[in-house]
C-alpha cells in the first residue's frame, strides 16, 4: 500500500470545528467571525415533532399544532459569506449573565 508522498497525492486537513451547534438560548446569539453578521444564517436542522393534523372532508391536511420533541442543528453558515467555520455563539446585548 503506497502513501501520499509516493503517489503525489496531497491531502489537506479539514478545520476542526464543532459538527453540531446548539440553538442559542435567550442570553446568546450566533455571530459570523468573518463578516460580523449577526442576523442572517443558513441553518440545517433536524427535528422530531408531534403534530396535530386537521383533514377537511376532501382530505387536504392543515397542521394545527406542532410540538418539537427534539432538535439538532447540523450546520450553520453565514448568509453573507457562506462560511460555516467561523460561526460563534456570543452574548446578546443587555442579556443577564447567569
BELHU-V941059 format. One line per field, one symbol per residue. ss: DSSP state (2 for helix, 1 for strand, 0 for the rest). phi: phi as a letter, one per 40 degrees, with the letter a starting at -180 (. if undefined). burial: I if it has 9 or more other ideal C-beta (glycine too) atoms within 8 Angstrom, else O. Layout:
ss=???
phi=???
burial=???
This chain:
ss=00022220000000000000100000011111000000001111111111111110000011111111111111111100000000111110000000
phi=.cbccccgcbbbccdcbccbbccdcccbacacccbgdbbbbcbbbbbbbbbcbbbcdcgccbccabbccaaaccabbcccbgcbcbcbbbccdgcccg
burial=OOOOOOOOOOOOOOOOOOOOIOOOOOOIIIIIOOOOIOOOIOOOOOOOOOOOOOOOOOOOOOIOOOOOOOIOIOOIIIOOOOIIOIIOIIOIOOIOOO
